[in-house]
Amino acid sequence: MLSTGIVYHHDYLEHKTLNHPERAERLSYTMNYLQERGVLEKLVPVTPRRATEQEVYAVHGPKYLNWIREFAAGGGGYINPDTEVSPRSYEVALLAAGGALSAVDAVMMGLKSAFALIRPPGHHAEPHQGMGFCLINNVAVAARYAQHKYGLKKVLIIDWDLHHGNGTETIFFQDASVLFFSMHQSPAYPGTGSVMDVGYGRGRGYTVNVPVPPGAGDEVAIAAFRRLLIPIARQYQPELIIISAGQDGHRDDPLGHLKMSAWGYQELAHLSRLMAEECCGGRLVLCLEGGYHLDALARSVAAILGGIAGFGVDIEEQRPPQNEDSSLGLEAVVTALQVQKKFWFGLENG
């Protein structure tokens, strides 16, 4: 029985970027790869809708959305040195956010999991500004939607993108109803995500940052999940898990140096599936974020889909040897563990 959905729409290619890492080919190449290797036939197609502005207002202010809409309608351009807007970008961004909402609906109405293959990405978008290739924070809009429509009290957002999800952290920094976990390369853009940033006020203890050094690789990422994230999730007991799935940590990616592999992403996906099955009836939503090497992104997405759906995928890359340079990365995991154990019991033993 098919249990995993795939969200996609051709209009995601209409967010036009010129000579930019975040380009339409990221999605078209990935979809072709999944089709050619028989992965798509194992998935349930989920048609996205456009998010309403009212749904997005749960995260972003009307003034910011109005500005983006008018900027796009005026022909677009760069809203900052790295974030480009084209004439259709605003409506495509609403469709991307709506793709995340459609994925939430799919898992709340019976599918075990869903992967939203959407763009533009979102996790850098803050309440009143877009940045880092992002316009609307898709995972944040999805979390609020799940809470408002389905009455969920606790949502876990996992961000394994190479870059820290500063926008997502800012939105939920004072909110205990959304637990935010980010493992990211440090130093790297945008320079946020300190291990000491743990939330504020009612949200204190509900932000978990694991900044790891370049070259950390699969072993460190898996250790962060097993020793820190999974024990915390067991205590938090989320009713839905949403993942900011950025694969720019892959060893072939031109923008990062984490040296992860498609094998590593498959294992993170597998662990996330087991976590969701234990905590929230398997309800798991993934939204595409980064990943800028076309072939590495496509291989990683295929591997992730195999990991969350439980079917075999031919990962067309060599499994990496054990990372001999992982000691600093493992130390970073231990540091995060020491910071978080004041909020979550039982972390000493991992």
C-alpha positions as CSV (number, residue, x, y, z in Angstrom):
1,M,0.0,0.0,0.0
2,L,1.4,3.4,-1.0
3,S,1.9,5.6,2.1
4,T,4.1,8.5,1.1
5,G,3.0,11.5,-0.9
6,I,5.0,13.8,-3.3
7,V,3.9,17.4,-3.7
8,Y,4.9,19.1,-6.9
9,H,3.6,21.6,-9.5
10,H,5.1,22.8,-12.7
11,D,4.5,26.4,-11.7
12,Y,7.3,26.1,-9.2
13,L,9.6,26.5,-12.2
14,E,8.1,30.0,-12.8
15,H,10.1,31.6,-10.0
16,K,12.8,32.7,-12.4
17,T,16.3,33.3,-11.2
18,L,19.2,34.2,-13.5
19,N,22.6,32.5,-13.0
20,H,21.6,31.8,-9.4
21,P,22.2,28.6,-7.3
22,E,18.5,28.4,-6.4
23,R,17.2,27.7,-9.9
24,A,14.3,25.9,-11.5
25,E,16.4,23.1,-12.7
26,R,16.8,21.9,-9.1
27,L,13.2,20.6,-9.3
28,S,12.9,19.6,-12.9
29,Y,16.1,17.6,-12.8
30,T,15.0,15.9,-9.5
31,M,11.6,15.0,-10.9
32,N,13.1,13.5,-14.0
33,Y,15.5,11.5,-11.9
34,L,12.7,10.2,-9.7
35,Q,10.7,9.3,-12.8
36,E,13.5,7.6,-14.7
37,R,14.4,5.4,-11.7
38,G,10.8,4.3,-10.9
39,V,10.6,6.2,-7.6
40,L,7.6,8.3,-8.5
41,E,5.4,5.3,-9.2
42,K,5.8,4.3,-5.6
43,L,4.5,7.6,-4.3
44,V,1.1,9.2,-4.1
45,P,0.9,12.5,-6.1
46,V,-0.4,15.4,-4.0
47,T,-1.6,18.5,-5.9
48,P,-0.7,21.7,-4.1
49,R,-2.9,24.7,-3.8
50,R,-2.0,28.3,-3.3
51,A,-1.8,29.4,0.4
52,T,-4.2,32.2,1.2
53,E,-2.6,35.4,2.4
54,Q,-4.6,35.0,5.7
55,E,-2.8,31.6,6.2
56,V,0.5,33.3,5.6
57,Y,-0.3,36.1,8.0
58,A,0.0,33.6,10.9
59,V,3.8,34.0,10.3
60,H,4.5,37.0,8.1
61,G,3.1,40.6,8.5
62,P,0.8,42.0,5.9
63,K,3.1,44.9,5.2
64,Y,5.9,42.5,4.2
65,L,3.7,40.4,2.0
66,N,2.2,43.5,0.3
67,W,5.7,44.8,-0.4
68,I,6.8,41.5,-2.0
69,R,3.7,41.3,-4.1
70,E,4.2,44.9,-5.4
71,F,7.9,44.4,-6.0
72,A,7.2,41.3,-8.1
73,A,4.4,43.0,-10.0
74,G,6.8,45.8,-10.8
75,G,9.2,43.4,-12.6
76,G,11.1,42.1,-9.6
77,G,14.9,42.2,-9.0
78,Y,17.0,41.5,-5.9
79,I,15.5,42.3,-2.6
80,N,18.9,41.8,-1.0
81,P,22.3,40.7,-2.5
82,D,21.3,37.0,-2.6
83,T,17.5,36.8,-3.0
84,E,16.0,37.3,-6.4
85,V,12.3,38.0,-7.2
86,S,10.8,37.6,-10.7
87,P,7.4,38.8,-11.9
88,R,5.6,35.6,-10.8
89,S,7.7,34.9,-7.7
90,Y,5.0,36.1,-5.2
91,E,2.3,33.8,-6.5
92,V,4.8,30.9,-6.8
93,A,5.9,31.5,-3.2
94,L,2.2,31.3,-2.1
95,L,2.0,28.0,-4.1
96,A,5.2,26.7,-2.3
97,A,3.7,27.6,1.1
98,G,0.4,26.0,-0.1
99,G,2.4,22.9,-1.1
100,A,3.5,22.6,2.5
101,L,-0.1,22.9,3.7
102,S,-1.2,20.3,1.2
103,A,1.4,17.9,2.6
104,V,0.1,18.6,6.1
105,D,-3.4,17.8,4.9
106,A,-2.3,14.6,3.3
107,V,-0.6,13.2,6.4
108,M,-3.4,14.4,8.7
109,M,-6.0,12.6,6.4
110,G,-4.2,9.3,6.2
111,L,-0.9,9.3,4.4
112,K,2.1,8.4,6.7
113,S,4.4,11.0,5.2
114,A,4.7,13.5,2.4
115,F,7.6,15.3,0.7
116,A,6.9,18.7,-0.7
117,L,9.3,19.3,-3.6
118,I,8.7,23.1,-3.6
119,R,10.5,26.3,-4.3
120,P,11.4,29.1,-3.4
121,P,12.7,27.7,-0.2
122,G,11.7,29.2,3.1
123,H,13.6,28.6,6.3
124,H,15.6,31.9,6.2
125,A,12.5,34.1,5.8
126,E,11.8,36.0,9.0
127,P,8.4,37.6,9.9
128,H,9.2,40.9,8.1
129,Q,11.9,40.1,5.6
130,G,13.0,37.6,3.1
131,M,16.6,36.5,2.8
132,G,18.9,33.7,1.8
133,F,16.9,32.8,-1.3
134,C,13.7,32.6,0.8
135,L,10.5,34.7,0.6
136,I,7.9,32.8,2.7
137,N,8.8,30.5,5.5
138,N,7.0,27.3,4.3
139,V,7.6,25.1,7.3
140,A,6.6,27.8,9.8
141,V,3.3,28.5,7.8
142,A,2.7,24.7,7.8
143,A,3.2,24.4,11.5
144,R,0.8,27.2,12.3
145,Y,-1.7,25.8,9.8
146,A,-1.5,22.4,11.5
147,Q,-2.1,24.0,14.9
148,H,-5.0,26.1,13.7
149,K,-6.8,23.6,11.4
150,Y,-6.2,20.4,13.3
151,G,-5.8,21.7,16.9
152,L,-2.3,20.3,17.4
153,K,-0.7,21.4,20.6
154,K,2.9,20.4,19.8
155,V,4.8,20.4,16.5
156,L,8.5,19.4,16.0
157,I,10.4,21.1,13.2
158,I,13.7,19.5,12.3
159,D,16.1,21.5,10.1
160,W,19.0,19.5,8.6
161,D,19.9,22.1,5.9
162,L,23.6,23.1,5.8
163,H,22.5,26.6,6.9
164,H,20.8,27.5,10.1
165,G,17.1,28.2,9.8
166,N,17.3,31.7,11.3
167,G,13.7,32.6,10.2
168,T,12.2,29.5,11.7
169,E,14.0,30.0,14.9
170,T,13.0,33.7,15.2
171,I,9.3,32.8,14.6
172,F,9.2,30.2,17.3
173,F,11.9,31.4,19.7
174,Q,9.3,32.3,22.5
175,D,6.9,29.5,21.7
176,A,6.8,26.1,23.5
177,S,4.2,24.7,21.1
178,V,6.8,24.3,18.4
179,L,10.1,22.6,19.2
180,F,12.8,23.7,16.7
181,F,15.9,21.5,16.2
182,S,18.7,22.6,13.8
183,M,21.9,20.9,12.9
184,H,23.9,23.1,10.7
185,Q,27.5,24.0,9.6
186,S,29.3,26.7,11.6
187,P,30.7,29.0,10.6
188,A,28.4,29.5,7.6
189,Y,25.6,31.8,6.4
190,P,23.7,33.4,8.1
191,G,25.9,33.3,11.2
192,T,23.1,32.5,13.6
193,G,22.3,29.3,15.5
194,S,24.6,29.4,18.5
195,V,24.4,26.3,20.7
196,M,23.5,28.8,23.5
197,D,20.4,30.0,21.7
198,V,17.8,27.9,23.5
199,G,14.7,30.0,23.3
200,Y,13.3,32.7,25.4
201,G,10.4,33.1,27.9
202,R,7.9,30.4,27.5
203,G,10.0,29.0,24.6
204,R,13.1,28.6,26.7
205,G,14.4,25.0,26.1
206,Y,12.4,24.6,22.9
207,T,15.1,25.7,20.5
208,V,17.9,23.1,20.1
209,N,20.9,24.2,18.0
210,V,23.7,21.9,17.0
211,P,26.3,23.9,15.1
212,V,28.9,21.5,13.7
213,P,32.2,22.2,11.9
214,P,32.9,21.8,8.2
215,G,33.6,18.2,7.3
216,A,31.5,16.7,10.1
217,G,29.9,14.2,7.7
218,D,27.2,11.5,8.1
219,E,28.5,10.1,11.4
220,V,28.1,13.4,13.2
221,A,24.6,14.1,11.8
222,I,23.4,10.6,12.8
223,A,24.9,11.0,16.3
224,A,23.1,14.3,16.7
225,F,19.8,12.5,15.9
226,R,20.4,9.5,18.1
227,R,22.0,11.1,21.1
228,L,20.1,14.4,21.2
229,L,17.1,14.8,19.0
230,I,15.4,11.4,19.5
231,P,15.6,11.4,23.3
232,I,14.2,15.0,23.3
233,A,11.4,14.1,20.9
234,R,10.4,11.1,23.1
235,Q,9.9,13.5,26.0
236,Y,8.3,16.3,23.9
237,Q,5.9,13.9,22.2
238,P,5.0,16.0,19.1
239,E,1.8,15.4,17.2
240,L,3.4,16.2,13.9
241,I,7.0,16.3,12.6
242,I,8.0,18.8,9.9
243,I,11.4,18.7,8.3
244,S,13.3,21.5,6.6
245,A,15.0,19.1,4.2
246,G,17.9,20.9,2.7
247,Q,20.5,18.7,1.1
248,D,23.2,21.3,0.6
249,G,25.3,19.5,3.2
250,H,26.1,16.9,0.5
251,R,29.8,16.5,-0.2
252,D,29.3,17.5,-3.8
253,D,27.4,20.7,-3.1
254,P,29.1,23.9,-4.2
255,L,27.9,26.0,-1.3
256,G,28.9,23.9,1.7
257,H,31.5,21.7,3.3
258,L,29.6,19.3,5.6
259,K,30.6,16.3,3.4
260,M,27.4,14.3,3.9
261,S,26.2,11.7,1.5
262,A,22.9,10.5,0.1
263,W,23.4,7.5,2.3
264,G,23.6,9.8,5.3
265,Y,20.4,11.6,4.3
266,Q,18.6,8.3,3.9
267,E,19.6,7.3,7.4
268,L,18.4,10.7,8.8
269,A,15.1,10.1,6.9
270,H,14.8,6.5,8.3
271,L,15.4,7.8,11.9
272,S,12.8,10.5,11.4
273,R,10.3,7.9,10.2
274,L,10.9,5.8,13.3
275,M,10.6,8.9,15.5
276,A,7.3,9.8,13.9
277,E,6.0,6.3,14.2
278,E,6.9,6.3,17.9
279,C,5.6,9.8,18.7
280,C,2.8,10.8,16.4
281,G,1.4,8.0,14.4
282,G,3.9,8.3,11.7
283,R,2.9,11.8,10.6
284,L,5.9,13.3,8.9
285,V,6.1,16.2,6.4
286,L,9.3,17.2,4.6
287,C,9.8,20.5,2.7
288,L,12.6,21.1,0.3
289,E,15.1,23.8,1.3
290,G,18.7,23.9,-0.1
291,G,20.7,21.6,-2.3
292,Y,22.5,23.2,-5.3
293,H,24.4,20.3,-7.1
294,L,21.7,18.9,-9.3
295,D,22.7,15.3,-9.3
296,A,23.6,15.2,-5.6
297,L,20.2,16.8,-4.8
298,A,18.3,14.3,-6.9
299,R,20.2,11.3,-5.5
300,S,19.6,12.6,-1.9
301,V,15.9,13.2,-2.4
302,A,15.5,9.7,-3.9
303,A,17.4,8.3,-0.9
304,I,15.2,10.3,1.6
305,L,12.0,9.1,-0.1
306,G,13.2,5.5,0.3
307,G,14.1,6.2,3.9
308,I,10.7,7.7,4.8
309,A,8.6,5.3,2.7
310,G,10.6,2.1,3.5
311,F,11.3,1.0,0.0
312,G,14.7,0.2,-1.5
313,V,16.4,2.9,-3.7
314,D,19.6,2.4,-5.7
315,I,21.7,5.1,-4.2
316,E,24.0,5.8,-7.2
317,E,27.0,6.9,-5.2
318,Q,29.7,5.1,-3.2
319,R,29.0,4.7,0.5
320,P,31.6,6.9,2.2
321,P,34.1,5.4,4.6
322,Q,34.0,6.3,8.3
323,N,35.0,9.9,8.7
324,E,38.3,10.1,10.5
325,D,37.9,13.9,10.9
326,S,34.6,13.6,12.8
327,S,36.0,14.2,16.3
328,L,35.3,17.9,16.4
329,G,31.8,17.3,15.1
330,L,31.1,14.8,17.8
331,E,32.5,17.2,20.4
332,A,29.9,19.7,19.1
333,V,27.1,17.2,19.6
334,V,28.3,16.6,23.2
335,T,28.4,20.4,23.8
336,A,24.8,20.7,22.6
337,L,23.9,17.8,24.8
338,Q,25.4,19.5,27.9
339,V,23.5,22.7,27.1
340,Q,20.2,20.9,26.6
341,K,20.3,18.5,29.6
342,K,19.1,21.3,31.9
343,F,15.8,21.3,29.9
344,W,15.5,17.6,29.0
345,F,16.3,14.7,31.3
346,G,18.2,11.6,30.4
347,L,20.6,13.2,27.9
348,E,23.7,12.3,29.8
349,N,23.5,8.8,28.5
350,G,22.5,9.8,25.0
